[in-house]
Amino acid sequence: MEVEIVETSLLENEATVLSILDGLRKNGIGINLDDFGTGYSSLSYLKRFKGKVDTLKIDKSFIDDLNASGDNSSRFITQSIIDLAHHLNMRVVAEGVETQEQLQLLKEIKCDIVQGYLFSMPVPADQFANFVRKQHGHSSDISEQTRQKPRKNRRKFFRVALKWPLNASVTLDQFHGQKVRLGQSRILIENIGLGGLRFLSDLRFGIDCSMILKIETTILGKPATFYGSVVWAKELKAEIFQYGFEFIMSEKERTLLSQQLNRLAHMLKTASLTPTSDFVTTDKFDFFSKSKDSQ
């Protein structure tokens, strides 16, 4: 959970407000300083907030004038705020991002998070869940992400290659440490090992370790649930993506998975299918077309 406070409220009632914020932070609640730059802002004020504020949100008025060809003063001021905030262990959010040029400049000066109409206008709560489900970490540079190739020769664990993919579901479980509730989407698991798996999906996922996905399937008659993050992505054809997924699990969980995968690998030596696993024997691209048609 996070609480936002505007800069003017913090400075006008500093002693009282900081005391309250200390109590909130002790209970695990994050503090965001909103609209920084619209009040009595001075970069010198920031050091007084060290240890009190977790996230600094730069006001849209600075971002509006951010461009590569115009006056450099907005870029210099914005970069100075970001650099000092990072030095004070604060995350930085840029508000009001509306153009690709602004996004690129903010990336160059290492802004942590951006928000604005470039991604979406405000939407009602019932539409937001559907929007996130479709975007699922989609960023403006997804084309760059999908061109990344699978990393070679970096596996510490064996993989079980599957002639026929496993039917599975995926959902976003956590984002930046916060639990998320979204619906499930169908995916196909192409191989699986102790370190992770490779899957196909018709959704775009960003490569972001703060985005924790939950994958569920059935292996040898038993439900299997995996948590982890996407570590590479590749677009196979229009709107069909292949992903590398790295597990987050304990050694005890890995040991149990090892036993299960050894049994699966042994059975697949004599048959490409096992009756107690949810394999898909249709064309993998047709699978996603039929899934869309049935929605």
C-alpha positions, 0 to 999 in steps of 0.5 A, spaced: 500 500 500 502 507 498 500 513 500 500 520 496 501 527 499 502 533 495 508 537 496 505 543 499 501 539 505 508 537 507 512 543 507 506 547 510 505 542 516 512 539 516 513 537 523 506 534 524 506 530 517 513 527 517 511 524 524 505 521 521 509 519 515 514 515 520 508 511 523 505 509 516 512 507 514 513 503 520 507 499 518 510 498 511 506 503 507 510 507 502 510 514 501 509 518 495 511 525 494 506 528 488 506 534 484 513 535 486 515 542 482 509 546 483 509 548 490 515 551 494 520 546 491 527 547 492 532 541 491 535 543 498 528 540 501 529 533 498 534 532 503 530 533 508 525 528 506 530 522 506 528 516 509 521 519 509 519 519 502 519 512 498 517 515 491 518 522 488 513 524 482 515 530 478 510 534 476 507 534 468 509 542 468 516 539 467 515 534 462 511 538 458 517 542 456 521 536 455 524 535 448 530 534 444 530 540 440 528 546 444 531 549 451 535 544 455 533 547 461 527 543 463 531 537 461 537 539 466 532 541 472 529 534 471 535 530 470 537 534 477 531 532 480 532 525 478 539 524 480 538 527 487 532 523 488 536 517 487 542 519 491 537 519 497 534 512 495 527 515 492 524 512 486 522 517 481 515 517 477 514 522 471 507 525 470 504 527 464 508 523 459 504 524 452 510 523 447 515 518 445 520 523 445 519 525 452 519 517 454 526 516 450 529 522 454 526 520 460 529 513 459 536 517 457 536 520 464 534 514 468 527 516 470 524 509 474 517 510 472 513 514 467 505 515 467 501 519 462 496 519 456 502 516 452 499 509 455 492 510 456 487 516 458 484 514 465 479 509 465 474 506 470 476 500 474 472 495 471 475 497 464 482 497 467 483 490 469 481 488 462 486 494 459 492 491 464 490 484 462 491 485 454 497 490 455 500 485 461 507 489 462 506 492 454 511 498 454 513 502 448 519 498 446 516 492 446 519 491 439 526 491 442 524 486 447 521 481 442 527 482 438 532 479 443 534 472 442 534 466 448 540 467 452 545 461 450 549 456 454 546 459 461 542 454 463 544 451 470 539 445 469 536 440 464 530 441 460 525 436 458 523 438 451 516 437 449 513 434 442 506 437 444 506 443 448 502 443 455 496 447 456 497 452 461 494 458 464 498 465 466 496 471 470 499 477 473 500 475 480 505 481 483 507 488 480 512 492 484 511 488 490 504 489 490 499 483 489 494 484 483 488 480 481 487 479 474 483 474 470 487 468 467 489 467 459 491 461 456 498 459 454 502 453 451 509 450 455 514 448 450 519 445 455 520 445 462 526 445 467 528 446 474 530 453 472 524 455 468 520 454 462 519 456 455 512 458 453 507 461 447 502 466 448 498 471 444 499 477 449 505 481 450 509 481 456 514 486 458 521 484 461 521 486 468 523 482 474 518 486 478 512 483 474 511 476 477 507 471 473 503 465 476 503 459 471 498 453 472 498 447 469 497 439 470 503 434 470 502 427 471 495 428 474 498 433 479 497 441 479 503 444 478 504 452 479 510 456 478 512 463 480 517 467 476 518 473 471 519 473 463 527 474 462 527 474 454 522 475 449 521 473 441 515 474 436 514 468 432 509 471 428 504 477 428 501 477 435 504 470 437 510 471 442 515 466 445 518 467 452 523 465 457 520 464 464 525 464 470 522 460 476 522 463 483 522 457 488 525 454 494 530 449 494 525 444 497 520 446 491 526 445 486 527 438 489 520 436 488 520 439 481 526 435 479 522 428 481 516 430 477 520 432 471 525 425 472 518 421 471 515 425 466 522 425 462 522 417 463 515 416 460 516 421 454 522 416 452 517 411 450 511 416 448 510 423 446 504 423 450 502 421 457 495 421 459 495 424 465 498 431 463 494 436 459 498 436 452 495 440 446 496 436 440 493 441 435 497 446 431 500 451 436 498 457 432 491 455 431 490 454 438 490 461 439 486 463 433 481 458 436 481 461 443 480 468 441 474 465 437 471 462 443 471 468 447 
